[in-house]
C-alpha cells in the first residue's frame, strides 16, 4: 500500500486496515495502529511499517492508548508468502525461544540467506527481531491485563531472566513495568493465586461471525473435552505435562474475544494463545478473501449472507485426524458419538471442576496400543487410528515435516486408511493451509451441483476451484456453512 492510502486509513480510523500496517510517528517516537484514537499526525511525520517488529527495530515504542499488542496479525501481504506465514506461526509458538534462525529456515526448507531476505521483504525486519517484539508485546499485554508478578510476566513471555526482560523493555520500548501498569492502575507486583484464572483479550479484523463458528464446532464438539454453553466455547488441553482449560467468549462492544485460561504453566501462555488464534482464525483479513471469492458466481451469494465466515481451525492435528478418520462416510453426529466413546474409555480424567470438561483427549501413546473394540468403530478404521497413533508417538514432529501443501497431502496419504479427503481436511483445519480443498466431499459436490442436478466429480470440482486459489479452504468452509 502507498503512503496516501495508509494515511487515508488512519484519518478514517478504518478498522479494515488494523493489523495491515503500523504508523510510526517521527515527532513522538511512538508507533500506533490505524485505529488509534489519538489525533492523527501530519503525513510528513509518518512512516508506515509492515509490522510491529519493523517499527520496534527502527527505534519506535508502542502506543499506550491503541495498544499494538492487541492488533490482529493480518498483514497486507498475507497469502502471498506461505513460507513467512508458516514461519510466523512457529515464532508465535515460541520456536525461536529454544532454537536458532538457521534451524527455523531449515524447517521451512530454505537456505538461511533467502529466508532472512523473505522476512526483510514482508516484515521489514529479521526473524530474530520479530520474535523479540512478540515477546515484548506479550509481556506488555500481561502487564496490562493481569496481576501476574513482573517476574512471572517475564518468564511467561519467554525471557530467561528478569534482568534481561527489564533491559529489553527499556531498550526497545523505553518503558518499565511500572510505566505500563500505571496506565492500567494495577499493582506493580503481588503474589499470584495459583487457582486464579487469567483473562486476556484477543483481537481480529471484522466482519467476524462468532455464531457461525459455534454452529460449526457445536455438532463436532468432543463430549467431555469440548463444551459450548451460552455462546461460549470451552475445552481441555494437555501441554508440557500439565492439564488446563480455556473458555472463549465474544465481546459485544469491540472486535475482541475474551479468553479465560486455567493453567499452572505460565510458560505455555504464548503457545496457548497462538493455538487459540489459529483455532478461531483471528489473523485473516477476511475482506481480502471475500473480495477474491465473491468474483465467482457460485460463491457470491454465500459471502453476501455470511461475510464474516472463517476457516475454523483445530487445537491439535492428531486429535483432528482421529476425528476425521472416525467421520469417514458417516454423519457428523455419528462421528461425534464415536469420538465421545473413544474419549470416555481412553481419555485421562481432567480433574477440572468445569462443566462438561471431564476428559483430556487420549494421547498417541495411549491410542497406539488401546483396545478399540466394542466402540462401534470398523476394523479398518481401528487399524488406521492405531497406525497413526504409533507413527505420531514414534515421531512427535510427524505433522511438521512437510513444508508445502502437496507434500503434506502425499505425506498423509502414505498412512493406511487416509485418503485425499482426510488429508485435505486435516491440512485446511489443523495445518492452516488456506488453499487445501477436499474435492471428494459429498456436501461440496451437492452444493455445486449443476442445473440438471448432476453433481460434479472430485476431478471436476478441482478444476472449478482453480479460480478460487489461494483461498480454496475458505471457499469450502463457506459452502459447508451454507449447507447448514
BAFI-858586 format. One record per residue (C-alpha): x, y, z. Coordinates in steps of 0.02 Angstrom, whole numbers, padded with zeros to 5 digits, always signed. Example, Ala and Ser with C-alpha at 12.3 -4.5 7.8 and 13.67 -1.06 7.14 Angstrom:
# BAFI-858586
+00615-00225+00390;+00684-00053+00357;
This chain:
# BAFI-858586
+00000+00000+00000;+00061+00175-00039;+00080+00313+00091;-00076+00406+00036;-00184+00250+00056;-00113+00217+00229;-00138+00398+00280;-00320+00398+00223;-00345+00240+00327;-00280+00321+00487;-00382+00480+00457;-00538+00372+00443;-00480+00253+00581;-00531+00117+00459;-00544-00049+00554;-00515-00146+00393;-00332-00093+00396;-00300-00140+00578;-00151-00257+00578;-00104-00225+00397;+00019-00087+00441;+00077+00022+00587;+00106+00209+00590;+00273+00264+00663;+00268+00447+00713;+00435+00536+00694;+00394+00678+00815;+00344+00567+00961;+00443+00406+00930;+00283+00305+00952;+00202+00180+00834;+00014+00156+00825;-00123+00051+00747;-00226+00131+00607;-00374+00141+00727;-00281+00239+00862;-00398+00365+00946;-00260+00496+00962;-00257+00648+00847;-00181+00592+00681;-00006+00659+00647;+00038+00754+00490;+00083+00645+00340;+00260+00714+00335;+00288+00648+00511;+00228+00472+00472;+00323+00316+00424;+00214+00167+00381;+00282-00001+00439;+00230-00176+00384;+00243-00247+00560;+00262-00202+00743;+00433-00285+00738;+00490-00168+00599;+00434-00017+00700;+00522-00081+00855;+00682-00118+00759;+00677+00060+00692;+00676+00128+00870;+00492+00167+00896;+00396+00117+01052;+00214+00055+01060;+00070+00173+01093;-00009+00153+01264;-00180+00206+01200;-00212+00095+01048;-00105-00049+01116;-00017-00127+00964;-00005-00292+01058;-00192-00313+01027;-00180-00284+00840;-00237-00432+00733;-00094-00512+00637;-00168-00485+00464;-00031-00400+00360;-00069-00340+00185;+00045-00471+00106;-00043-00618+00191;-00073-00754+00061;+00073-00704-00050;+00209-00786+00055;+00159-00952+00128;+00336-00975+00195;+00334-00818+00301;+00157-00856+00360;+00208-01029+00419;+00368-00964+00497;+00269-00834+00594;+00162-00973+00667;+00319-01061+00728;+00382-00898+00802;+00213-00870+00887;+00227-01043+00962;+00396-00994+01038;+00510-01090+00919;+00647-00958+00924;+00647-00961+01114;+00741-01126+01106;+00806-01134+00927;+00905-01027+00805;+00854-00936+00647;+00955-01059+00537;+00857-01202+00617;+00692-01115+00577;+00749-01084+00398;+00793-01268+00381;+00621-01315+00448;+00545-01207+00311;+00651-01295+00180;+00752-01139+00137;+00929-01077+00150;+00958-00952+00290;+01003-00809+00173;+00845-00824+00068;+00740-00848+00225;+00805-00687+00300;+00775-00597+00135;+00592-00651+00135;+00569-00583+00311;+00651-00418+00266;+00537-00402+00115;+00373-00443+00203;+00402-00400+00386;+00528-00260+00366;+00650-00339+00488;+00734-00502+00538;+00654-00659+00612;+00750-00628+00774;+00676-00453+00791;+00502-00522+00755;+00522-00649+00896;+00590-00518+01017;+00449-00396+00979;+00322-00534+01002;+00393-00574+01173;+00392-00391+01222;+00213-00364+01162;+00156-00521+01253;+00238-00455+01412;+00154-00286+01386;-00016-00370+01371;+00011-00475+01527;+00066-00321+01625;-00087-00225+01566;-00222-00357+01582;-00167-00467+01727;-00096-00451+01901;+00043-00576+01875;+00203-00528+01966;+00330-00448+01850;+00447-00596+01870;+00311-00715+01810;+00267-00599+01665;+00448-00605+01608;+00451-00795+01622;+00284-00815+01532;+00339-00703+01389;+00493-00810+01356;+00632-00710+01441;+00766-00810+01531;+00788-00685+01672;+00703-00534+01748;+00859-00430+01718;+00857-00467+01531;+00671-00432+01524;+00687-00261+01607;+00835-00216+01497;+00744-00266+01336;+00587-00172+01387;+00688-00015+01425;+00794-00028+01268;+00660-00063+01139;+00502+00013+01214;+00582+00142+01329;+00458+00084+01460;+00471-00001+01628;+00344-00123+01701;+00284+00015+01817;+00258+00133+01668;+00143+00005+01587;+00049-00041+01745;+00017+00141+01789;-00089+00153+01633;-00199+00010+01697;-00197+00054+01881;-00133-00120+01926;-00013-00155+02069;+00167-00168+02012;+00193-00336+02097;+00092-00455+02203;+00082-00638+02248;-00010-00741+02120;-00151-00855+02175;-00118-01015+02076;-00305-01053+02070;-00346-00887+01990;-00386-00892+01804;-00310-00766+01685;-00422-00670+01565;-00344-00593+01410;-00407-00504+01254;-00381-00564+01076;-00422-00452+00928;-00475-00485+00748;-00518-00391+00591;-00705-00391+00557;-00826-00444+00499;-00825-00596+00611;-00967-00721+00627;-00948-00797+00800;-01116-00884+00793;-01069-00968+00630;-00912-01036+00714;-01014-01106+00859;-01137-01181+00734;-00993-01275+00654;-00899-01326+00811;-01053-01371+00914;-01105-01530+00823;-00922-01583+00812;-00876-01547+00995;-00795-01699+01077;-00902-01745+01229;-00805-01716+01390;-00664-01622+01300;-00756-01477+01219;-00910-01387+01282;-01017-01248+01210;-01135-01158+01328;-01219-00988+01324;-01120-00929+01173;-00951-00981+01245;-00829-01115+01188;-00726-01212+01315;-00605-01358+01304;-00471-01452+01399;-00289-01472+01346;-00129-01557+01398;+00034-01462+01371;+00207-01486+01444;+00141-01624+01556;+00007-01514+01635;-00182-01509+01616;-00275-01348+01583;-00429-01273+01502;-00488-01114+01420;-00652-01028+01382;-00677-00907+01237;-00820-00782+01225;-00852-00632+01111;-00855-00454+01174;-01006-00356+01116;-00928-00183+01122;-00767-00212+01024;-00692-00331+00893;-00616-00439+01029;-00630-00613+01101;-00611-00636+01288;-00503-00787+01333;-00503-00857+01510;-00357-00975+01542;-00346-01104+01679;-00165-01165+01685;-00024-01181+01810;+00107-01171+01673;+00130-00986+01635;+00268-01026+01508;+00134-01107+01398;+00029-00948+01385;+00102-00887+01218;+00079-01060+01140;-00099-01075+01205;-00145-00903+01138;-00063-00942+00970;-00164-01102+00955;-00324-01010+01000;-00289-00879+00866;-00270-01020+00740;-00424-01112+00802;-00534-00960+00779;-00441-00889+00629;-00412-00718+00706;-00269-00663+00593;-00353-00664+00423;-00409-00505+00339;-00572-00582+00281;-00612-00432+00171;-00466-00482+00057;-00530-00661+00048;-00708-00604+00013;-00653-00484-00124;-00571-00628-00215;-00702-00763-00190;-00852-00651-00223;-00796-00632-00403;-00863-00808-00432;-01049-00832-00455;-01054-00996-00358;-00987-00911-00201;-01051-00733-00207;-01224-00767-00130;-01144-00864+00014;-01023-00720+00050;-01163-00593+00047;-01258-00697+00175;-01105-00733+00282;-00967-00602+00257;-00889-00648+00425;-00854-00831+00384;-00687-00903+00441;-00575-01052+00412;-00611-01138+00576;-00454-01223+00640;-00415-01359+00766;-00325-01369+00933;-00215-01518+00889;-00179-01604+00721;-00175-01779+00796;-00343-01756+00882;-00421-01687+00723;-00352-01827+00615;-00426-01959+00731;-00591-01866+00724;-00581-01858+00534;-00547-02046+00520;-00699-02081+00629;-00800-01964+00519;-00762-02051+00355;-00925-02095+00266;-01034-02067+00419;-01137-01919+00479;-01065-01781+00589;-01174-01840+00734;-01113-02020+00716;-00930-01965+00712;-00956-01860+00869;-01034-02010+00957;-00888-02122+00910;-00760-01992+00965;-00852-01972+01130;-00846-02160+01161;-00661-02165+01120;-00626-02022+01239;-00732-02091+01380;-00640-02257+01376;-00461-02198+01343;-00454-02014+01388;-00375-01960+01551;-00483-01878+01685;-00457-01690+01678;-00479-01662+01865;-00564-01497+01823;-00724-01437+01903;-00782-01350+01744;-00949-01405+01675;-00933-01526+01529;-00743-01539+01537;-00712-01712+01609;-00575-01783+01497;-00412-01750+01409;-00412-01820+01233;-00307-01981+01230;-00127-01959+01175;-00045-02051+01029;+00048-02159+01155;-00116-02215+01233;-00209-02248+01070;-00063-02340+00989;-00096-02492+01099;-00275-02459+01152;-00417-02585+01139;-00540-02501+01020;-00658-02648+01004;-00839-02631+01058;-00847-02445+01020;-00935-02463+00853;-00778-02422+00752;-00748-02528+00598;-00594-02638+00590;-00508-02536+00453;-00532-02375+00549;-00467-02452+00710;-00310-02503+00615;-00295-02329+00537;-00309-02243+00707;-00183-02358+00789;-00060-02344+00646;-00074-02154+00651;-00053-02154+00840;+00101-02265+00833;+00176-02156+00695;+00150-01994+00794;+00207-02074+00958;+00369-02127+00874;+00388-01960+00784;+00305-01815+00878;+00352-01696+00735;+00260-01803+00607;+00138-01666+00558;+00275-01535+00543;+00390-01622+00418;+00314-01568+00250;+00349-01388+00201;+00211-01366+00072;+00032-01423+00040;+00065-01553-00097;+00199-01635+00010;+00083-01636+00160;-00056-01723+00060;+00068-01855-00002;+00139-01873+00174;-00034-01905+00248;-00097-02018+00110;+00050-02135+00139;-00036-02187+00301;-00162-02330+00289;-00344-02275+00297;-00307-02094+00248;-00354-02031+00075;-00358-01861-00010;-00518-01806+00078;-00450-01837+00252;-00279-01766+00208;-00352-01605+00138;-00473-01587+00284;-00330-01601+00408;-00223-01483+00304;-00355-01346+00300;-00410-01355+00481;-00260-01415+00581;-00116-01354+00473;-00196-01189+00419;-00168-01223+00234;-00281-01091+00156;-00278-01175-00015;-00318-01353+00040;-00478-01417-00039;-00567-01584-00005;-00644-01600-00178;-00710-01775-00140;-00827-01705-00007;-01008-01750-00045;-01079-01593+00034;-00970-01482-00076;-01021-01581-00230;-01203-01564-00181;-01189-01376-00155;-01108-01354-00326;-01218-01473-00424;-01266-01418-00598;-01436-01361-00658;-01477-01537-00715;-01447-01592-00533;-01292-01687-00584;-01157-01673-00452;-00981-01631-00510;-00850-01764-00484;-00699-01732-00373;-00595-01701-00528;-00723-01577-00598;-00731-01490-00430;-00541-01473-00429;-00549-01388-00598;-00691-01274-00541;-00594-01223-00386;-00438-01168-00480;-00504-00989-00489;-00527-00987-00300;-00342-01004-00262;-00259-00964-00143;-00416-00966-00034;-00497-01132-00079;-00510-01188+00103;-00611-01032+00141;-00724-01073-00006;-00751-01249+00063;-00792-01184+00237;-00911-01056+00162;-01002-01188+00063;-01015-01303+00214;-01089-01161+00315;-01216-01130+00175;-01274-01310+00190;-01323-01294+00374;
